Every structure is written in structure tokens, then in C-alpha cells.
Amino acid sequence: MTQNTAFSRSTTSTLSVGATPQEEQAVAEFKMITEEESQLRKTGGIILAIITIAAFFTQGQNYSNLCSGAFAALATYRSGAEYQ
């Protein structure tokens, strides 16, 4: 009986466990998002603020919606601004 060795070969590859030096530096500086994501969050916060203000003046000045929108806009913007 012949054995097919094409399927019995095993290749070993090294598996790197651990963080890269750049990742370790980001953790040390509490920068857990990329600069691109930071820009997106700041832009999103500004857009949320504009939408909130426009909705407030066009939909009857609902203060609970204004507070909710302002909180969301500030939280989104701040999470991006804290990166830097």
C-alpha cells in the first residue's frame, strides 16, 4: 500500500503572540484609536451638533431632544479629540 505524502506534510509557521512596539506605545499613552478614527469621530460630532441644532429649530424646540443630541455630539467629538 502506498501512502500519499502530499497531504501528510505539515508546515510550521511561527505565531507571534504579543503586542508590537507601536501598540504598546499607544497603550502607554492611552491612545486606543487610530488618528483616522479620531478625525472621523470629531467630524461625526460636529455633524451631530449641526443636525441637532437644525432639528431643534425646525421641529418645535423640543428640549429633551436638544439635550440628547448635544450629549451625543459632545461625547462623539470628545472621544475623537482626546486622542490627541
C-alpha positions as CSV (number, residue, x, y, z in Angstrom):
1,M,0.0,0.0,0.0
2,T,1.4,3.4,-0.9
3,Q,0.8,6.4,1.2
4,N,0.1,9.8,-0.3
5,T,2.7,12.1,1.3
6,A,1.3,15.3,-0.3
7,F,-1.3,15.5,2.4
8,S,0.8,14.3,5.2
9,R,3.3,17.1,5.0
10,S,2.9,19.7,7.6
11,T,4.3,23.1,7.5
12,T,5.0,25.0,10.6
13,S,4.7,28.7,10.9
14,T,5.5,30.9,13.8
15,L,2.7,32.6,15.6
16,S,3.6,35.9,17.1
17,V,1.9,36.5,20.5
18,G,2.0,39.9,22.0
19,A,1.8,43.5,21.0
20,T,4.0,45.4,18.6
21,P,6.1,48.2,20.0
22,Q,3.7,50.7,18.4
23,E,0.7,49.1,20.1
24,E,2.5,49.1,23.4
25,Q,3.3,52.8,23.0
26,A,-0.4,53.5,22.2
27,V,-1.5,51.7,25.3
28,A,1.0,53.6,27.4
29,E,-0.3,56.9,26.0
30,F,-3.9,55.8,26.3
31,K,-4.4,56.2,22.5
32,M,-6.5,53.2,21.7
33,I,-7.9,54.5,18.3
34,T,-6.1,55.5,15.1
35,E,-5.7,59.1,14.0
36,E,-8.1,58.4,11.1
37,E,-10.8,57.2,13.5
38,S,-10.1,60.2,15.7
39,Q,-10.8,62.5,12.7
40,L,-14.0,60.6,11.9
41,R,-15.3,60.9,15.4
42,K,-14.6,64.6,15.5
43,T,-16.3,65.1,12.2
44,G,-19.2,63.0,13.3
45,G,-19.6,65.0,16.5
46,I,-19.7,68.2,14.5
47,I,-22.3,66.8,12.1
48,L,-24.4,65.6,15.0
49,A,-24.3,69.1,16.5
50,I,-25.4,70.7,13.3
51,I,-28.3,68.2,12.9
52,T,-29.3,68.7,16.5
53,I,-29.4,72.5,16.2
54,A,-31.3,72.3,12.9
55,A,-33.8,69.8,14.3
56,F,-34.3,71.9,17.4
57,F,-35.3,75.0,15.4
58,T,-37.4,73.2,12.8
59,Q,-39.3,70.7,15.0
60,G,-40.8,72.8,17.7
61,Q,-37.9,73.4,20.1
62,N,-38.1,70.1,22.0
63,Y,-35.6,70.5,24.8
64,S,-35.2,66.8,25.6
65,N,-34.1,66.1,22.0
66,L,-31.8,69.1,22.2
67,C,-30.2,67.7,25.4
68,S,-29.9,64.2,23.9
69,G,-28.4,65.5,20.7
70,A,-26.0,67.8,22.5
71,F,-24.8,65.0,24.7
72,A,-24.3,62.6,21.7
73,A,-22.5,65.3,19.7
74,L,-20.2,66.2,22.6
75,A,-19.4,62.6,23.5
76,T,-18.7,61.7,19.9
77,Y,-16.5,64.7,19.3
78,R,-14.7,64.4,22.7
79,S,-13.8,60.7,22.1
80,G,-12.0,61.8,19.0
81,A,-10.4,64.9,20.4
82,E,-9.0,63.1,23.4
83,Y,-6.9,61.0,21.0
84,Q,-4.5,64.0,20.5
